[in-house]
């Protein structure tokens, strides 16, 4: 398994899994799939410290991490 960190806009990498840290009071990047915003809006994903949520969108895995 290879792991690397990038600072490019979400979804621009060819990686099969993307991890996005979400802070209280901040929104997701505009380039994030709508499904991720829906998870946050529904409460299934949270911005609280150590909260994790997994989603599948655009043929990739998306891991939301509350920070």
PQR file with spaces between the fields and no chain letter, atoms N, CA, C, O and H, PARSE charges and radii, in Angstrom:
ATOM       1  N    UNK     1       0.842   -1.161    0.000 -0.4000 1.5000
ATOM       2  CA   UNK     1       0.000    0.000    0.000 -0.0000 2.0000
ATOM       3  C    UNK     1       0.897    1.237    0.000  0.5500 1.7000
ATOM       4  O    UNK     1       1.876    1.309    0.743 -0.5500 1.4000
ATOM       5  N    UNK     2       0.549    2.204   -0.841 -0.4000 1.5000
ATOM       6  CA   UNK     2       1.276    3.462   -0.879 -0.0000 2.0000
ATOM       7  C    UNK     2       0.374    4.571   -0.371  0.5500 1.7000
ATOM       8  O    UNK     2      -0.812    4.627   -0.699 -0.5500 1.4000
ATOM       9  H    UNK     2      -0.246    2.145   -1.445  0.4000 1.0000
ATOM      10  N    UNK     3       0.946    5.447    0.429 -0.4000 1.5000
ATOM      11  CA   UNK     3       0.211    6.572    0.979 -0.0000 2.0000
ATOM      12  C    UNK     3       0.986    7.842    0.691  0.5500 1.7000
ATOM      13  O    UNK     3       2.209    7.883    0.830 -0.5500 1.4000
ATOM      14  H    UNK     3       1.909    5.401    0.695  0.4000 1.0000
ATOM      15  N    UNK     4       0.265    8.880    0.288 -0.4000 1.5000
ATOM      16  CA   UNK     4       0.912   10.171    0.089 -0.0000 2.0000
ATOM      17  C    UNK     4      -0.080   11.270    0.404  0.5500 1.7000
ATOM      18  O    UNK     4      -1.292   11.071    0.326 -0.5500 1.4000
ATOM      19  H    UNK     4      -0.728    8.847    0.175  0.4000 1.0000
ATOM      20  N    UNK     5       0.441   12.426    0.757 -0.4000 1.5000
ATOM      21  CA   UNK     5      -0.400   13.584    1.052 -0.0000 2.0000
ATOM      22  C    UNK     5      -0.205   14.619   -0.043  0.5500 1.7000
ATOM      23  O    UNK     5       0.916   14.879   -0.481 -0.5500 1.4000
ATOM      24  H    UNK     5       1.426   12.588    0.820  0.4000 1.0000
ATOM      25  N    UNK     6      -1.311   15.205   -0.477 -0.4000 1.5000
ATOM      26  CA   UNK     6      -1.247   16.253   -1.492 -0.0000 2.0000
ATOM      27  C    UNK     6      -2.097   17.435   -1.028  0.5500 1.7000
ATOM      28  O    UNK     6      -2.926   17.300   -0.128 -0.5500 1.4000
ATOM      29  H    UNK     6      -2.222   14.994   -0.122  0.4000 1.0000
ATOM      30  N    UNK     7      -1.888   18.559   -1.634 -0.4000 1.5000
ATOM      31  CA   UNK     7      -2.675   19.737   -1.285 -0.0000 2.0000
ATOM      32  C    UNK     7      -3.419   20.273   -2.504  0.5500 1.7000
ATOM      33  O    UNK     7      -3.746   21.458   -2.567 -0.5500 1.4000
ATOM      34  H    UNK     7      -1.214   18.669   -2.365  0.4000 1.0000
ATOM      35  N    UNK     8      -3.682   19.405   -3.460 -0.4000 1.5000
ATOM      36  CA   UNK     8      -4.451   19.794   -4.642 -0.0000 2.0000
ATOM      37  C    UNK     8      -5.938   19.755   -4.316  0.5500 1.7000
ATOM      38  O    UNK     8      -6.337   19.154   -3.319 -0.5500 1.4000
ATOM      39  H    UNK     8      -3.417   18.442   -3.408  0.4000 1.0000
ATOM      40  N    UNK     9      -6.763   20.388   -5.147 -0.4000 1.5000
ATOM      41  CA   UNK     9      -8.210   20.338   -4.907 -0.0000 2.0000
ATOM      42  C    UNK     9      -8.719   18.899   -4.871  0.5500 1.7000
ATOM      43  O    UNK     9      -8.190   18.023   -5.555 -0.5500 1.4000
ATOM      44  H    UNK     9      -6.439   20.877   -5.957  0.4000 1.0000
ATOM      45  N    UNK    10      -9.755   18.669   -4.061 -0.4000 1.5000
ATOM      46  CA   UNK    10     -10.302   17.317   -3.926 -0.0000 2.0000
ATOM      47  C    UNK    10     -10.747   16.772   -5.274  0.5500 1.7000
ATOM      48  O    UNK    10     -11.290   17.495   -6.109 -0.5500 1.4000
ATOM      49  H    UNK    10     -10.185   19.380   -3.505  0.4000 1.0000
ATOM      50  N    UNK    11     -10.508   15.502   -5.462 -0.4000 1.5000
ATOM      51  CA   UNK    11     -10.939   14.827   -6.679 -0.0000 2.0000
ATOM      52  C    UNK    11      -9.980   14.940   -7.840  0.5500 1.7000
ATOM      53  O    UNK    11     -10.222   14.321   -8.876 -0.5500 1.4000
ATOM      54  H    UNK    11     -10.067   14.915   -4.784  0.4000 1.0000
ATOM      55  N    UNK    12      -8.902   15.699   -7.723 -0.4000 1.5000
ATOM      56  CA   UNK    12      -7.985   15.863   -8.850 -0.0000 2.0000
ATOM      57  C    UNK    12      -6.899   14.794   -8.882  0.5500 1.7000
ATOM      58  O    UNK    12      -6.125   14.725   -9.837 -0.5500 1.4000
ATOM      59  H    UNK    12      -8.706   16.201   -6.881  0.4000 1.0000
ATOM      60  N    UNK    13      -6.838   13.976   -7.866 -0.4000 1.5000
ATOM      61  CA   UNK    13      -5.851   12.907   -7.799 -0.0000 2.0000
ATOM      62  C    UNK    13      -6.458   11.629   -8.379  0.5500 1.7000
ATOM      63  O    UNK    13      -7.676   11.457   -8.376 -0.5500 1.4000
ATOM      64  H    UNK    13      -7.467   14.032   -7.090  0.4000 1.0000
ATOM      65  N    UNK    14      -5.607   10.745   -8.871 -0.4000 1.5000
ATOM      66  CA   UNK    14      -6.100    9.466   -9.384 -0.0000 2.0000
ATOM      67  C    UNK    14      -6.138    8.393   -8.295  0.5500 1.7000
ATOM      68  O    UNK    14      -6.328    7.214   -8.597 -0.5500 1.4000
ATOM      69  H    UNK    14      -4.617   10.885   -8.874  0.4000 1.0000
ATOM      70  N    UNK    15      -5.960    8.788   -7.035 -0.4000 1.5000
ATOM      71  CA   UNK    15      -6.014    7.841   -5.909 -0.0000 2.0000
ATOM      72  C    UNK    15      -7.406    7.233   -5.801  0.5500 1.7000
ATOM      73  O    UNK    15      -8.395    7.858   -6.186 -0.5500 1.4000
ATOM      74  H    UNK    15      -5.806    9.745   -6.789  0.4000 1.0000
ATOM      75  N    UNK    16      -7.479    6.015   -5.276 -0.4000 1.5000
ATOM      76  CA   UNK    16      -8.790    5.375   -5.127 -0.0000 2.0000
ATOM      77  C    UNK    16      -9.475    5.750   -3.809  0.5500 1.7000
ATOM      78  O    UNK    16     -10.675    5.525   -3.646 -0.5500 1.4000
ATOM      79  H    UNK    16      -6.676    5.508   -4.963  0.4000 1.0000
ATOM      80  N    UNK    17      -8.714    6.322   -2.869 -0.4000 1.5000
ATOM      81  CA   UNK    17      -9.282    6.764   -1.595 -0.0000 2.0000
ATOM      82  C    UNK    17      -8.805    8.184   -1.301  0.5500 1.7000
ATOM      83  O    UNK    17      -7.616    8.488   -1.398 -0.5500 1.4000
ATOM      84  H    UNK    17      -7.740    6.505   -3.001  0.4000 1.0000
ATOM      85  N    UNK    18      -9.746    9.037   -0.943 -0.4000 1.5000
ATOM      86  CA   UNK    18      -9.434   10.425   -0.595 -0.0000 2.0000
ATOM      87  C    UNK    18      -9.851   10.650    0.855  0.5500 1.7000
ATOM      88  O    UNK    18     -10.928   10.214    1.263 -0.5500 1.4000
ATOM      89  H    UNK    18     -10.712    8.790   -0.865  0.4000 1.0000
ATOM      90  N    UNK    19      -9.022   11.315    1.623 -0.4000 1.5000
ATOM      91  CA   UNK    19      -9.316   11.635    3.015 -0.0000 2.0000
ATOM      92  C    UNK    19      -9.411   13.149    3.130  0.5500 1.7000
ATOM      93  O    UNK    19      -8.508   13.877    2.716 -0.5500 1.4000
ATOM      94  H    UNK    19      -8.147   11.669    1.291  0.4000 1.0000
ATOM      95  N    UNK    20     -10.525   13.610    3.702 -0.4000 1.5000
ATOM      96  CA   UNK    20     -10.727   15.047    3.869 -0.0000 2.0000
ATOM      97  C    UNK    20     -10.970   15.339    5.336  0.5500 1.7000
ATOM      98  O    UNK    20     -11.877   14.774    5.948 -0.5500 1.4000
ATOM      99  H    UNK    20     -11.258   13.019    4.039  0.4000 1.0000
ATOM     100  N    UNK    21     -10.168   16.212    5.893 -0.4000 1.5000
ATOM     101  CA   UNK    21     -10.374   16.666    7.265 -0.0000 2.0000
ATOM     102  C    UNK    21     -11.379   17.799    7.272  0.5500 1.7000
ATOM     103  O    UNK    21     -11.267   18.745    6.493 -0.5500 1.4000
ATOM     104  H    UNK    21      -9.431   16.671    5.396  0.4000 1.0000
ATOM     105  N    UNK    22     -12.364   17.702    8.157 -0.4000 1.5000
ATOM     106  CA   UNK    22     -13.393   18.751    8.244 -0.0000 2.0000
ATOM     107  C    UNK    22     -13.359   19.355    9.646  0.5500 1.7000
ATOM     108  O    UNK    22     -13.440   18.642   10.647 -0.5500 1.4000
ATOM     109  H    UNK    22     -12.455   16.933    8.790  0.4000 1.0000
ATOM     110  N    UNK    23     -13.240   20.668    9.698 -0.4000 1.5000
ATOM     111  CA   UNK    23     -13.181   21.412   10.951 -0.0000 2.0000
ATOM     112  C    UNK    23     -14.548   21.971   11.302  0.5500 1.7000
ATOM     113  O    UNK    23     -15.352   22.253   10.414 -0.5500 1.4000
ATOM     114  H    UNK    23     -13.175   21.246    8.885  0.4000 1.0000
ATOM     115  N    UNK    24     -14.814   22.133   12.586 -0.4000 1.5000
ATOM     116  CA   UNK    24     -16.043   22.788   13.023 -0.0000 2.0000
ATOM     117  C    UNK    24     -16.104   24.181   12.426  0.5500 1.7000
ATOM     118  O    UNK    24     -15.116   24.916   12.435 -0.5500 1.4000
ATOM     119  H    UNK    24     -14.160   21.903   13.307  0.4000 1.0000
ATOM     120  N    UNK    25     -17.274   24.539   11.908 -0.4000 1.5000
ATOM     121  CA   UNK    25     -17.473   25.876   11.363 -0.0000 2.0000
ATOM     122  C    UNK    25     -16.957   26.067    9.951  0.5500 1.7000
ATOM     123  O    UNK    25     -17.125   27.148    9.387 -0.5500 1.4000
ATOM     124  H    UNK    25     -18.076   23.942   11.901  0.4000 1.0000
ATOM     125  N    UNK    26     -16.336   25.059    9.359 -0.4000 1.5000
ATOM     126  CA   UNK    26     -15.834   25.183    7.992 -0.0000 2.0000
ATOM     127  C    UNK    26     -16.597   24.239    7.074  0.5500 1.7000
ATOM     128  O    UNK    26     -17.092   23.194    7.497 -0.5500 1.4000
ATOM     129  H    UNK    26     -16.199   24.181    9.817  0.4000 1.0000
ATOM     130  N    UNK    27     -16.681   24.630    5.814 -0.4000 1.5000
ATOM     131  CA   UNK    27     -17.399   23.829    4.828 -0.0000 2.0000
ATOM     132  C    UNK    27     -16.401   23.016    4.001  0.5500 1.7000
ATOM     133  O    UNK    27     -15.196   23.269    4.036 -0.5500 1.4000
ATOM     134  H    UNK    27     -16.279   25.479    5.470  0.4000 1.0000
ATOM     135  N    UNK    28     -16.914   22.054    3.271 -0.4000 1.5000
ATOM     136  CA   UNK    28     -16.076   21.256    2.383 -0.0000 2.0000
ATOM     137  C    UNK    28     -15.660   22.094    1.180  0.5500 1.7000
ATOM     138  O    UNK    28     -16.328   23.073    0.847 -0.5500 1.4000
ATOM     139  H    UNK    28     -17.892   21.849    3.243  0.4000 1.0000
ATOM     140  N    UNK    29     -14.570   21.722    0.531 -0.4000 1.5000
ATOM     141  CA   UNK    29     -14.180   22.422   -0.702 -0.0000 2.0000
ATOM     142  C    UNK    29     -15.285   22.307   -1.757  0.5500 1.7000
ATOM     143  O    UNK    29     -16.014   21.315   -1.790 -0.5500 1.4000
ATOM     144  H    UNK    29     -14.028   20.926    0.801  0.4000 1.0000
ATOM     145  N    UNK    30     -15.403   23.302   -2.601 -0.4000 1.5000
ATOM     146  CA   UNK    30     -16.431   23.309   -3.637 -0.0000 2.0000
ATOM     147  C    UNK    30     -16.307   22.142   -4.605  0.5500 1.7000
ATOM     148  O    UNK    30     -17.292   21.745   -5.226 -0.5500 1.4000
ATOM     149  H    UNK    30     -14.811   24.108   -2.574  0.4000 1.0000
ATOM     150  N    UNK    31     -15.118   21.594   -4.737 -0.4000 1.5000
ATOM     151  CA   UNK    31     -14.895   20.487   -5.670 -0.0000 2.0000
ATOM     152  C    UNK    31     -15.261   19.126   -5.075  0.5500 1.7000
ATOM     153  O    UNK    31     -15.130   18.106   -5.751 -0.5500 1.4000
ATOM     154  H    UNK    31     -14.318   21.917   -4.232  0.4000 1.0000
ATOM     155  N    UNK    32     -15.713   19.098   -3.832 -0.4000 1.5000
ATOM     156  CA   UNK    32     -16.090   17.831   -3.182 -0.0000 2.0000
ATOM     157  C    UNK    32     -17.410   17.323   -3.756  0.5500 1.7000
ATOM     158  O    UNK    32     -18.281   18.120   -4.106 -0.5500 1.4000
ATOM     159  H    UNK    32     -15.819   19.927   -3.283  0.4000 1.0000
ATOM     160  N    UNK    33     -17.563   15.998   -3.854 -0.4000 1.5000
ATOM     161  CA   UNK    33     -18.827   15.453   -4.333 -0.0000 2.0000
ATOM     162  C    UNK    33     -19.998   15.843   -3.420  0.5500 1.7000
ATOM     163  O    UNK    33     -19.834   15.979   -2.207 -0.5500 1.4000
ATOM     164  H    UNK    33     -16.856   15.351   -3.570  0.4000 1.0000
ATOM     165  N    UNK    34     -21.151   16.016   -4.007 -0.4000 1.5000
ATOM     166  CA   UNK    34     -22.358   16.412   -3.264 -0.0000 2.0000
ATOM     167  C    UNK    34     -22.706   15.403   -2.172  0.5500 1.7000
ATOM     168  O    UNK    34     -23.252   15.786   -1.138 -0.5500 1.4000
ATOM     169  H    UNK    34     -21.284   15.906   -4.992  0.4000 1.0000
ATOM     170  N    UNK    35     -22.404   14.133   -2.379 -0.4000 1.5000
ATOM     171  CA   UNK    35     -22.720   13.098   -1.394 -0.0000 2.0000
ATOM     172  C    UNK    35     -22.040   13.383   -0.051  0.5500 1.7000
ATOM     173  O    UNK    35     -22.599   13.068    0.999 -0.5500 1.4000
ATOM     174  H    UNK    35     -21.961   13.822   -3.219  0.4000 1.0000
ATOM     175  N    UNK    36     -20.862   13.964   -0.074 -0.4000 1.5000
ATOM     176  CA   UNK    36     -20.149   14.259    1.171 -0.0000 2.0000
ATOM     177  C    UNK    36     -20.854   15.353    1.953  0.5500 1.7000
ATOM     178  O    UNK    36     -20.981   15.273    3.174 -0.5500 1.4000
ATOM     179  H    UNK    36     -20.408   14.220   -0.927  0.4000 1.0000
ATOM     180  N    UNK    37     -21.305   16.360    1.254 -0.4000 1.5000
ATOM     181  CA   UNK    37     -22.050   17.451    1.905 -0.0000 2.0000
ATOM     182  C    UNK    37     -23.359   16.913    2.500  0.5500 1.7000
ATOM     183  O    UNK    37     -23.778   17.327    3.581 -0.5500 1.4000
ATOM     184  H    UNK    37     -21.202   16.425    0.261  0.4000 1.0000
ATOM     185  N    UNK    38     -23.990   15.991    1.777 -0.4000 1.5000
ATOM     186  CA   UNK    38     -25.230   15.385    2.261 -0.0000 2.0000
ATOM     187  C    UNK    38     -24.989   14.604    3.547  0.5500 1.7000
ATOM     188  O    UNK    38     -25.826   14.632    4.450 -0.5500 1.4000
ATOM     189  H    UNK    38     -23.650   15.655    0.899  0.4000 1.0000
ATOM     190  N    UNK    39     -23.852   13.904    3.644 -0.4000 1.5000
ATOM     191  CA   UNK    39     -23.523   13.177    4.878 -0.0000 2.0000
ATOM     192  C    UNK    39     -23.374   14.135    6.050  0.5500 1.7000
ATOM     193  O    UNK    39     -23.855   13.849    7.146 -0.5500 1.4000
ATOM     194  H    UNK    39     -23.173   13.882    2.910  0.4000 1.0000
ATOM     195  N    UNK    40     -22.719   15.258    5.834 -0.4000 1.5000
ATOM     196  CA   UNK    40     -22.561   16.245    6.899 -0.0000 2.0000
ATOM     197  C    UNK    40     -23.898   16.873    7.272  0.5500 1.7000
ATOM     198  O    UNK    40     -24.195   17.050    8.454 -0.5500 1.4000
ATOM     199  H    UNK    40     -22.328   15.490    4.944  0.4000 1.0000
ATOM     200  N    UNK    41     -24.703   17.210    6.271 -0.4000 1.5000
ATOM     201  CA   UNK    41     -26.007   17.837    6.526 -0.0000 2.0000
ATOM     202  C    UNK    41     -26.945   16.908    7.299  0.5500 1.7000
ATOM     203  O    UNK    41     -27.727   17.363    8.134 -0.5500 1.4000
ATOM     204  H    UNK    41     -24.462   17.066    5.311  0.4000 1.0000
ATOM     205  N    UNK    42     -26.862   15.601    7.017 -0.4000 1.5000
ATOM     206  CA   UNK    42     -27.745   14.636    7.675 -0.0000 2.0000
ATOM     207  C    UNK    42     -27.275   14.272    9.078  0.5500 1.7000
ATOM     208  O    UNK    42     -28.041   13.717    9.866 -0.5500 1.4000
ATOM     209  H    UNK    42     -26.227   15.232    6.339  0.4000 1.0000
ATOM     210  N    UNK    43     -26.017   14.582    9.395 -0.4000 1.5000
ATOM     211  CA   UNK    43     -25.460   14.230   10.698 -0.0000 2.0000
ATOM     212  C    UNK    43     -24.753   12.890   10.719  0.5500 1.7000
ATOM     213  O    UNK    43     -24.174   12.510   11.736 -0.5500 1.4000
ATOM     214  H    UNK    43     -25.394   15.033    8.755  0.4000 1.0000
ATOM     215  N    UNK    44     -24.794   12.161    9.592 -0.4000 1.5000
ATOM     216  CA   UNK    44     -24.102   10.874    9.539 -0.0000 2.0000
ATOM     217  C    UNK    44     -22.586   11.078    9.624  0.5500 1.7000
ATOM     218  O    UNK    44     -21.878   10.268   10.223 -0.5500 1.4000
ATOM     219  H    UNK    44     -25.264   12.470    8.765  0.4000 1.0000
ATOM     220  N    UNK    45     -22.099   12.151    9.028 -0.4000 1.5000
ATOM     221  CA   UNK    45     -20.700   12.567    9.185 -0.0000 2.0000
ATOM     222  C    UNK    45     -20.704   13.808   10.076  0.5500 1.7000
ATOM     223  O    UNK    45     -21.592   14.655    9.978 -0.5500 1.4000
ATOM     224  H    UNK    45     -22.674   12.809    8.541  0.4000 1.0000
ATOM     225  N    UNK    46     -19.700   13.899   10.942 -0.4000 1.5000
ATOM     226  CA   UNK    46     -19.646   15.031   11.873 -0.0000 2.0000
ATOM     227  C    UNK    46     -18.282   15.693   11.815  0.5500 1.7000
ATOM     228  O    UNK    46     -17.285   15.082   11.431 -0.5500 1.4000
ATOM     229  H    UNK    46     -18.979   13.210   11.022  0.4000 1.0000
ATOM     230  N    UNK    47     -18.268   16.945   12.204 -0.4000 1.5000
ATOM     231  CA   UNK    47     -17.026   17.709   12.239 -0.0000 2.0000
ATOM     232  C    UNK    47     -16.333   17.585   13.601  0.5500 1.7000
ATOM     233  O    UNK    47     -15.298   18.213   13.827 -0.5500 1.4000
ATOM     234  H    UNK    47     -19.078   17.441   12.516  0.4000 1.0000
ATOM     235  N    UNK    48     -16.882   16.801   14.486 -0.4000 1.5000
ATOM     236  CA   UNK    48     -16.324   16.637   15.826 -0.0000 2.0000
ATOM     237  C    UNK    48     -15.003   15.868   15.767  0.5500 1.7000
ATOM     238  O    UNK    48     -14.796   15.039   14.881 -0.5500 1.4000
ATOM     239  H    UNK    48     -17.722   16.291   14.303  0.4000 1.0000
ATOM     240  N    UNK    49     -14.122   16.150   16.710 -0.4000 1.5000
ATOM     241  CA   UNK    49     -12.827   15.503   16.783 -0.0000 2.0000
ATOM     242  C    UNK    49     -12.962   13.977   16.782  0.5500 1.7000
ATOM     243  O    UNK    49     -13.744   13.411   17.546 -0.5500 1.4000
ATOM     244  H    UNK    49     -14.290   16.824   17.429  0.4000 1.0000
ATOM     245  N    UNK    50     -12.197   13.334   15.923 -0.4000 1.5000
ATOM     246  CA   UNK    50     -12.118   11.877   15.786 -0.0000 2.0000
ATOM     247  C    UNK    50     -13.342   11.229   15.161  0.5500 1.7000
ATOM     248  O    UNK    50     -13.412   10.000   15.120 -0.5500 1.4000
ATOM     249  H    UNK    50     -11.562   13.794   15.303  0.4000 1.0000
ATOM     250  N    UNK    51     -14.310   11.996   14.674 -0.4000 1.5000
ATOM     251  CA   UNK    51     -15.466   11.416   13.987 -0.0000 2.0000
ATOM     252  C    UNK    51     -15.032   10.978   12.591  0.5500 1.7000
ATOM     253  O    UNK    51     -14.293   11.690   11.911 -0.5500 1.4000
ATOM     254  H    UNK    51     -14.253   12.994   14.708  0.4000 1.0000
ATOM     255  N    UNK    52     -15.495    9.804   12.168 -0.4000 1.5000
ATOM     256  CA   UNK    52     -15.154    9.268   10.853 -0.0000 2.0000
ATOM     257  C    UNK    52     -16.418    8.895   10.097  0.5500 1.7000
ATOM     258  O    UNK    52     -17.386    8.420   10.689 -0.5500 1.4000
ATOM     259  H    UNK    52     -16.096    9.225   12.720  0.4000 1.0000
ATOM     260  N    UNK    53     -16.407    9.108    8.797 -0.4000 1.5000
ATOM     261  CA   UNK    53     -17.505    8.663    7.942 -0.0000 2.0000
ATOM     262  C    UNK    53     -16.909    8.271    6.602  0.5500 1.7000
ATOM     263  O    UNK    53     -16.021    8.948    6.084 -0.5500 1.4000
ATOM     264  H    UNK    53     -15.620    9.494    8.315  0.4000 1.0000
ATOM     265  N    UNK    54     -17.398    7.188    6.050 -0.4000 1.5000
ATOM     266  CA   UNK    54     -16.930    6.684    4.764 -0.0000 2.0000
ATOM     267  C    UNK    54     -18.042    6.818    3.748  0.5500 1.7000
ATOM     268  O    UNK    54     -19.194    6.491    4.030 -0.5500 1.4000
ATOM     269  H    UNK    54     -18.120    6.639    6.471  0.4000 1.0000
ATOM     270  N    UNK    55     -17.696    7.298    2.565 -0.4000 1.5000
ATOM     271  CA   UNK    55     -18.673    7.443    1.485 -0.0000 2.0000
ATOM     272  C    UNK    55     -18.043    6.944    0.187  0.5500 1.7000
ATOM     273  O    UNK    55     -16.821    6.900    0.045 -0.5500 1.4000
ATOM     274  H    UNK    55     -16.759    7.563    2.336  0.4000 1.0000
ATOM     275  N    UNK    56     -18.894    6.576   -0.742 -0.4000 1.5000
ATOM     276  CA   UNK    56     -18.452    6.189   -2.079 -0.0000 2.0000
ATOM     277  C    UNK    56     -19.108    7.144   -3.063  0.5500 1.7000
ATOM     278  O    UNK    56     -20.333    7.268   -3.094 -0.5500 1.4000
ATOM     279  H    UNK    56     -19.887    6.611   -0.627  0.4000 1.0000
ATOM     280  N    UNK    57     -18.295    7.818   -3.863 -0.4000 1.5000
ATOM     281  CA   UNK    57     -18.801    8.761   -4.854 -0.0000 2.0000
ATOM     282  C    UNK    57     -17.780    8.884   -5.978  0.5500 1.7000
ATOM     283  O    UNK    57     -16.574    8.803   -5.745 -0.5500 1.4000
ATOM     284  H    UNK    57     -17.301    7.717   -3.838  0.4000 1.0000
ATOM     285  N    UNK    58     -18.263    9.077   -7.169 -0.4000 1.5000
ATOM     286  CA   UNK    58     -17.402    9.269   -8.336 -0.0000 2.0000
ATOM     287  C    UNK    58     -16.407    8.127   -8.525  0.5500 1.7000
ATOM     288  O    UNK    58     -15.298    8.334   -9.017 -0.5500 1.4000
ATOM     289  H    UNK    58     -19.243    9.143   -7.358  0.4000 1.0000
ATOM     290  N    UNK    59     -16.814    6.917   -8.129 -0.4000 1.5000
ATOM     291  CA   UNK    59     -15.964    5.743   -8.301 -0.0000 2.0000
ATOM     292  C    UNK    59     -14.788    5.671   -7.343  0.5500 1.7000
ATOM     293  O    UNK    59     -13.841    4.918   -7.573 -0.5500 1.4000
ATOM     294  H    UNK    59     -17.715    6.749   -7.729  0.4000 1.0000
ATOM     295  N    UNK    60     -14.842    6.458   -6.256 -0.4000 1.5000
ATOM     296  CA   UNK    60     -13.755    6.477   -5.279 -0.0000 2.0000
ATOM     297  C    UNK    60     -14.316    6.374   -3.868  0.5500 1.7000
ATOM     298  O    UNK    60     -15.506    6.588   -3.637 -0.5500 1.4000
ATOM     299  H    UNK    60     -15.611    7.069   -6.069  0.4000 1.0000
ATOM     300  N    UNK    61     -13.428    6.038   -2.925 -0.4000 1.5000
ATOM     301  CA   UNK    61     -13.788    6.065   -1.504 -0.0000 2.0000
ATOM     302  C    UNK    61     -13.409    7.424   -0.952  0.5500 1.7000
ATOM     303  O    UNK    61     -12.364    7.975   -1.296 -0.5500 1.4000
ATOM     304  H    UNK    61     -12.462    5.864   -3.113  0.4000 1.0000
ATOM     305  N    UNK    62     -14.263    7.964   -0.093 -0.4000 1.5000
ATOM     306  CA   UNK    62     -14.033    9.260    0.535 -0.0000 2.0000
ATOM     307  C    UNK    62     -14.169    9.074    2.035  0.5500 1.7000
ATOM     308  O    UNK    62     -15.207    8.626    2.522 -0.5500 1.4000
ATOM     309  H    UNK    62     -15.113    7.517    0.187  0.4000 1.0000
ATOM     310  N    UNK    63     -13.131    9.416    2.757 -0.4000 1.5000
ATOM     311  CA   UNK    63     -13.149    9.317    4.206 -0.0000 2.0000
ATOM     312  C    UNK    63     -13.162   10.728    4.776  0.5500 1.7000
ATOM     313  O    UNK    63     -12.239   11.510    4.550 -0.5500 1.4000
ATOM     314  H    UNK    63     -12.288    9.781    2.362  0.4000 1.0000
ATOM     315  N    UNK    64     -14.225   11.045    5.522 -0.4000 1.5000
ATOM     316  CA   UNK    64     -14.336   12.347    6.164 -0.0000 2.0000
ATOM     317  C    UNK    64     -13.888   12.186    7.610  0.5500 1.7000
ATOM     318  O    UNK    64     -14.380   11.312    8.323 -0.5500 1.4000
ATOM     319  H    UNK    64     -14.975   10.410    5.705  0.4000 1.0000
ATOM     320  N    UNK    65     -12.960   13.023    8.039 -0.4000 1.5000
ATOM     321  CA   UNK    65     -12.404   12.959    9.388 -0.0000 2.0000
ATOM     322  C    UNK    65     -12.703   14.278   10.099  0.5500 1.7000
ATOM     323  O    UNK    65     -12.297   15.348    9.644 -0.5500 1.4000
ATOM     324  H    UNK    65     -12.560   13.733    7.459  0.4000 1.0000
ATOM     325  N    UNK    66     -13.411   14.186   11.211 -0.4000 1.5000
ATOM     326  CA   UNK    66     -13.677   15.390   12.007 -0.0000 2.0000
ATOM     327  C    UNK    66     -12.423   15.822   12.737  0.5500 1.7000
ATOM     328  O    UNK    66     -11.729   15.005   13.342 -0.5500 1.4000
ATOM     329  H    UNK    66     -13.741   13.318   11.581  0.4000 1.0000
ATOM     330  N    UNK    67     -12.141   17.102   12.678 -0.4000 1.5000
ATOM     331  CA   UNK    67     -10.928   17.633   13.311 -0.0000 2.0000
ATOM     332  C    UNK    67     -11.260   18.702   14.324  0.5500 1.7000
ATOM     333  O    UNK    67     -10.359   19.259   14.951 -0.5500 1.4000
ATOM     334  H    UNK    67     -12.705   17.766   12.188  0.4000 1.0000
